[in-house]
Amino acid sequence: MLPRAEQKQQTRHALLDAARGLMESGRGFGSLSLREVAKTAGIVPTGFYRHFDDMDHLGLALVSEVGQTFRETIRLVRHNENINSGIIDASVRIFLDVVAANRSQFLFLAREQYGGSLKVRQALGALREAIIADLATDLASMAKFQHLNTDDLSVMADLVVKSVFAMLPELIDPPPVTLAEHLTPRAKITQQLRFIFIGAKRWQGLGSTE
C-alpha cells in the first residue's frame, strides 16, 4: 500500500489529468464542474476539497504545471542556441516536440489565456510576463545582441513570447486542409522568429525611425 503522502499526490495528479482530459474533448475550463472532474478522477466530490479549495485553485495548479513545462522547454531551446549558434529551425523543432509530448498542458494554455475564468486568465498573463522577463535576461547575455539596451531587449522578448503564445492553437491543432509548406504552422512560427531576430540585429534603438 502506498504511503499516505504519495496517495495524496497521485490523487492530485488524477484531478489535474481529469480536468485536462475533459478539456481535450473541446470543453473550456470555465465549463467544467467540480463534480464531473472528481468523477472522472475516480473520487467522490468531497474528496476534491482535500486537494483544492475550488475549481479556480485547480485552474491555478494547471497554470503552474504548464508554466514549469514551458520554462523547461525554454531552457532546452536556449541550450540548443548555445550549442548550435542559434539555429531557429532546430529550436522550433525542440519546442514543437515538447508541445506534442505535453499536448493537453499546452492546449489548456492556448485556450484559457482567453478563457472564462478571470483568475486563470490573470495567472496565465502573469506567467507570460515572467517568461518575457526571463527571455529578456537570456537575450542580454548573448553576444549578438549586446548593441541592444534593456528596453530594446524587453520589446524583442515580448514579440517572441507573444508570437509563440498566439501561434499555439495552430501548432497544437494544425488546419485539416493541406497547406503550402510556407503556410504551415511550423513554417509560420519559424519565419516570424526569423523576422524578429534578423530585425533585432539591425535595430538602432527605440528612438530610431529607420
N, C-alpha and C positions, 0 to 999 in steps of 0.2 A: 504493500500500500504506500502511495506517495506521501511524503511529509505534507503537513497542512499548508505551509507556505508555498510549496510547489503546486499543490492542488489549486490554491487561490490564483496563482499566476496563470495556470492553464485555463481556468475559467475566465479570467480577464481576457486572455488572448482569444478564447472562444467567442466572447461577446464582440470583440473587435472584428474577428473574422466574419461573424454573423452579419454585422452591420454592412461590412464591405460586400459580402456576398449578395445581400438584398439589393444594394445599390447597383451591382453589376447587371441586374435584370432591367435597369433603366430607371430605377427609383431615385429620387433626390433624398439627401439625408433628412431634410425637414419633413418628409412624408412618412418616415419610419416611426413606429410606435415602440415604446419600451417593451410592451408585452410581446410583440412579434419578434423583436431582437432576442429577448430572453428565450422564447420558444425555439427559435432557430438555433440558439446556442445550446439548447438542451437543459435549461434550468427553469425553475419557477420564477415568475416576475419579482417576487420579494427577494430572491437571490441576487437580482440585479443590483440592489442597493448596497450589497456588501462590497461592490467594486466601484460604482459610480453614483454620485448624488442624483443625477438626472441625465437625460439624453444629451444636453449641451456638454456636460462633463465627458460623456463618451465621445462626442464630437471633438472636443479638445484633445483627448487622448489620441484620436486618429490623426489630428494635425501634428502632434508631437511625433507620432510614428513616421509619417511621410516626411516630416522635416529632417529626422535623423537619416532616413534613406537618401533624401535629396542631397544633404550635406556630404554624406559618404560618397555619393556619385560625383559631386564637385571635386572632392579630393582625388578621386580616380582620374578625372579629366585633367586636373592640374598636374598630376604625376605624369600623365601622357604628354602634356605640353613641355614639361621639363626634360623628358627623355627624347621626345621626337620633335623638339623645336617648334611646338605649337601647330601641329598638323590638325586643321579643323575637321577634316573628314573623319579622322580616327577618333577625335574627341566626340563627335556626333554619334559615331557608331557605339562607343562606350556608353554614352548616355542612353541611347535607344535600347541597348541590350539590358541595361538596368531597368528601364521603364517596362520592357516586355516581361522581365522576371518578376516585377512588382506591379503588375498592371492594375490591380484593384486599388492599391495605395495612390497611384498617380491619377487614376480615374476619379477618385474622391477629390484630390487636389484640383483637377481640371474643372470639375463640375461645381464644387462647393465654394470656389473663390467668388462665384456669383450666385450662390445658393440662398436658401431661405432662412438659415439660422444666422442671426446677426453676430452672435459670439464666435461661431465658426468662421464666418467671413472676416471678422476682425483679427482672429488668430492667424488665419492664412495670410492676411495682409501684413501682419507683423512678421510672419515667417519670411515672406517675400522681401521685406525691407532688410531683415537680418542677413539674408543671403546676398542681397545687393551690397551691403556694407562689407561682408566677408570678401566678396569678389573684388571690390574696390581696393581692399587691403592687399589682396593677392596681386592685382594688376600693378600696384605701386612698387612691388618687388621685382618686376620684370624689366630687364634692361631696355627692351624696345619701346617701353612707354615712359621712360624717365623724363621725356620732354613735357609730359602732362602734369598739371598740378592737381591738387586734391579735388577741386570742383570738376575738372575735366574727367577724372577717373570715376567720380560718382555718376556723372552723366553716362559714361561708357558702360559702367556696371549696370546701371538702371536699364539701358537699352538691351543689353544682353539678357538679363534675367526676365524682363517683361516680354521680350520676344519669345523666350522659351516657354514661359507660362501661357502666353497667348496661343502658341502652337500645340500645346499639349493635347487638346481634343482631337486634332487631326493626326498627331503622332500616335495616339493610343488607338483610335478607330479611323484608319485611312478611308477615304471615299471608296465606295464599292465599284465605281467605274474605273476603267483603265485610263490612266493619265500619261501624258508625255513625261519623259524622265525628269525634265526640269520643273515640272509642276507637282511632283510627288512631295508629300510632307517632308521626307528626309532631305530632298534636294532644296526645298524652300528654306528650311531652317539652316541648312549649310550655307546657302547663298546669303541669307540675312546676316549670319555671323561674319561671313567674309566681308560684306559691306561695312559692318561696324568696325571690324579690326583693321581693314585697309584704310578706312576713313580716319580711324584714331591715329594711325601712323603719320598721316598728313595734317592732322589737326593743329591749328595755330593758336588755339585758345578760345574761350567763350566770347571774348571781345572782338574776335576777328569776323569779318564779313566775307572772307574768301571761301 
